[in-house]
Amino acid sequence: MLFKKKPSELTIIKDCAKGKPSAQKQLYELYFNYAMSIAMRYASNRDEAIEVVNDSFIKVFSSIDRFNQEQPFKAWFRQIVIFTSIDHYRKSIKEQHDSLDSLYVHRGVEPDIFSDLGEEDILQCVQQLAPGYRTVFVLYVVEGYKHHEIADMLGISEGSSKSNLSIAREKLRNMIGHSKANHRRHG
């Protein structure tokens, strides 16, 4: 029995640049789970994350000819997924007519609020946050951006970025505390 050799990632990328649907399908299958792992941090549910992932792939396929093949594709792709997530966040904010600059600042959240939780538990808590808090939290804590960078990306003030992070941490601390209390009562 003859086995067909799998094309290399670079071959797939080059074929995508030529507009070959079979290569686009291969790239999608190759990177779907990776994209979902990023999008789920920003999205409030799986359907929203899938929408972000699909929009990300559309952007990839329309701009793949500009990809520098000397650089790692995964890093380039990651940035597209992150910025697509931010675009979805901006769209949801516009639809809600919500002003992030009027948020109240909370203080005193301990940095190790997640120490007793698994990755799935943390993700579920983060997904319960309002989009503004969730996006700033993920950009700062998970992605490692600075407040001035987040402010530029989201079109908010640096103070609002700091405020959103503080409020996100406070809300997460409360969620986790409530969850642990319920677990002790019922466990």
C-alpha positions in Angstrom: 0.0 0.0 0.0 1.3 3.4 -0.9 1.1 6.3 1.5 0.9 9.8 0.2 3.6 12.0 1.8 2.1 14.9 3.8 3.2 18.3 2.4 5.3 20.5 4.6 3.9 23.5 6.3 5.8 25.8 3.9 4.4 23.9 0.9 0.9 24.3 2.3 1.5 28.0 2.9 2.9 28.5 -0.6 -0.1 26.7 -2.1 -2.5 28.8 0.0 -0.8 31.9 -1.5 -1.7 30.5 -4.9 -5.3 30.2 -3.8 -5.5 26.4 -3.7 -8.6 25.4 -1.7 -7.1 22.0 -0.7 -4.1 23.8 0.9 -6.4 26.2 2.7 -8.3 23.2 4.1 -5.0 21.6 5.2 -3.9 24.8 6.9 -7.3 25.2 8.6 -7.1 21.6 9.9 -3.5 22.0 11.0 -4.1 25.2 13.0 -7.7 25.1 14.0 -7.1 23.8 17.6 -4.3 26.2 18.1 -6.5 29.1 17.0 -9.3 27.9 19.3 -7.0 27.8 22.3 -6.3 31.5 21.8 -9.8 32.6 20.8 -11.4 30.8 23.8 -9.5 33.1 26.1 -11.2 36.2 24.6 -14.6 34.7 23.7 -17.5 34.3 26.1 -18.5 30.9 24.6 -17.4 28.3 22.0 -19.6 29.7 19.2 -18.0 33.1 19.5 -14.6 31.6 19.6 -15.3 29.6 16.4 -16.5 32.9 14.7 -13.2 34.5 15.7 -11.2 31.5 14.4 -13.1 31.5 11.1 -12.6 35.3 10.7 -8.9 34.8 11.5 -8.5 32.2 8.8 -10.2 34.5 6.3 -7.7 37.2 7.1 -4.8 34.7 6.8 -6.0 33.5 3.4 -6.4 37.0 2.1 -3.0 38.2 3.3 -0.9 35.1 3.3 1.1 36.4 0.3 2.5 39.1 2.7 3.7 36.5 5.1 7.5 36.5 5.5 8.5 32.9 5.1 11.8 33.6 7.0 9.7 34.0 10.2 7.7 31.4 12.0 4.2 31.0 10.7 2.7 30.2 14.1 3.8 33.5 15.6 2.3 35.4 12.6 -0.9 33.4 12.8 -1.1 34.0 16.6 -1.1 37.7 16.1 -3.9 37.5 13.6 -6.0 35.5 16.0 -5.3 38.0 18.8 -6.1 41.0 16.7 -9.2 39.4 15.3 -10.4 38.7 18.9 -9.8 42.4 19.6 -11.8 43.3 16.5 -14.7 41.2 17.8 -14.4 42.8 21.2 -14.6 46.3 19.6 -17.6 45.3 17.5 -19.4 44.0 20.6 -18.7 47.2 22.5 -20.0 49.4 19.7 -23.2 47.3 19.6 -23.6 47.7 23.4 -22.8 51.4 23.3 -20.7 50.8 26.4 -18.1 53.3 27.6 -15.1 51.7 29.2 -13.7 55.0 30.4 -16.4 55.3 33.1 -15.4 52.1 35.0 -14.8 52.3 38.7 -11.4 51.2 40.1 -11.2 48.5 42.7 -8.0 47.7 44.6 -6.5 45.0 46.8 -6.7 41.8 44.7 -4.1 39.2 45.6 -2.0 38.1 42.5 -2.3 34.3 43.3 -6.1 34.0 43.0 -5.7 31.1 40.6 -3.3 29.0 42.5 -5.7 26.3 43.4 -7.5 26.0 40.1 -6.9 24.0 36.9 -6.7 25.5 33.5 -10.3 24.6 32.6 -11.7 26.2 35.8 -9.7 29.4 35.1 -10.9 29.6 31.5 -14.6 29.1 32.6 -14.2 32.0 35.1 -12.5 34.3 32.6 -15.3 33.6 30.0 -17.9 34.8 32.5 -16.3 38.3 32.7 -17.8 41.1 30.6 -16.0 41.5 27.2 -14.0 44.6 28.3 -12.7 43.1 31.5 -12.0 39.7 29.8 -10.1 41.2 26.9 -7.9 43.4 29.0 -7.3 40.6 31.5 -6.2 38.2 28.7 -4.0 40.7 26.9 -2.2 41.7 30.1 -2.0 38.5 32.1 -1.9 35.8 29.4 -0.4 37.6 26.4 1.9 39.9 28.4 1.1 43.2 26.8 1.6 46.5 28.8 -1.2 48.8 29.7 -0.2 51.5 27.1 -0.1 48.8 24.4 -3.6 47.5 25.4 -4.9 51.1 25.5 -3.7 51.6 21.9 -5.1 48.3 20.7 -8.5 48.9 22.2 -8.8 52.6 21.8 -9.2 53.3 25.5 -7.1 55.2 28.0 -4.2 53.6 29.9 -6.1 54.2 33.1 -9.1 52.4 31.7 -6.9 49.4 30.9 -5.6 49.4 34.5 -9.1 49.8 35.9 -10.4 47.0 33.7 -7.6 44.7 34.9 -8.2 45.5 38.5 -12.0 45.0 38.2 -11.4 41.7 36.3 -9.2 40.4 39.0 -11.7 41.4 41.7 -14.5 39.7 39.9 -12.5 36.6 39.3 -11.5 36.6 43.0 -15.1 36.8 44.0 -16.1 34.0 41.5 -13.4 31.8 42.8 -14.2 32.5 46.4 -17.9 31.8 45.8 -17.0 28.6 43.9 -14.7 27.3 46.7 -17.3 28.1 49.3 -19.9 26.1 47.4 -17.5 23.3 46.9 -16.8 23.1 50.7 -20.5 23.1 51.5 -21.4 20.4 48.9 -18.1 18.4 48.9 
